Amino acid sequence: MPKALLEEFGAVSPEVAEAMAKGALERFGADVAVSITGIAGPDGGTEEKPVGYVCFHALLADGTAIARSPVIPGDRADIRERSGLVAMHLLRDLLS
């Protein structure tokens, strides 16, 4: 992960989620990757990036991608569980 990318956009950003997915494809020689970065709370949220803000990026080796950045409701456990489910749904949609 380029340090400049983190400095410009922050660790929780669509740009970093995309870089994470691309990095996974390259590092593991995979055909598909999904990344998740977010703020599960209870602290760490800001007005711009509130608790529950999660960035997803699902990517195929051919470059086909789906990205989403919703605010997921709930407490820390809810946000983490729902994030895993969202990631699996994005992969399913991408592979359909």
ZIUR-V617501 format. One record per backbone hydrogen bond with DSSP energy under -1.0 kcal/mol. CO is the residue of the C=O (numbers start at 1). NH is the residue of the N-H. If there is no record, write none. Layout:
CO;NH
CO;NH
This chain:
2;6
3;7
4;8
5;9
6;10
13;17
14;18
15;19
16;20
17;21
18;22
19;23
20;24
21;25
22;26
23;27
24;28
25;29
25;30
31;61
33;59
35;57
37;55
39;52
49;46
50;53
52;72
53;39
55;37
56;68
57;35
58;66
59;33
60;63
64;60
66;58
68;56
70;54
75;79
76;80
77;81
78;82
79;83
80;84
81;85
82;86
83;87
84;88
85;89
86;90
87;91
88;92
89;93
90;94
91;95
